[in-house]
């Protein structure tokens, strides 16, 4: 409802606790809502850097890249996240659904 205020709160949380991954994801979401996708990608990438084994960080980064129509990067990021999500069928299905759309846009076949 108030993305500017929310972004400010997430930034304060990041300053207070630089390793708190949810604050980076929230800040990234706010940036996209505010029409600042480059800043959003910055926050999502920071979340991936802090939690590279957590599939959701890769998912948010991948979705951000999709929204920016950066198909090749989105495919790479989402493929990595899908690999990490292999033990979670629901999360894996989320990745697979987005990957199918990305690959349709790219007109590139998926792995065989």
C-alpha angles and dihedrals in degrees: 000000000000105000095170091056092043091051090051090052092049090049090052090049090052091050091049095043112017093184095054101116098190090062091058092049091049092047090050091051091050092050091055091049089051092051094252101122096160090058089046092054089050091057093044091050090050089053090052090048091052096043108023093161095054112094095206092065089056091046093055092047091048093049090049091053090048090053088053090048091239091146102171093049091044091052092052094047095044092047089055091048092048089055090053091048096053092112093053111065096192094050092043089053090053090054093045092051093052092042090055090054092046092050091048088055091047093043087224122134119239124241115294 
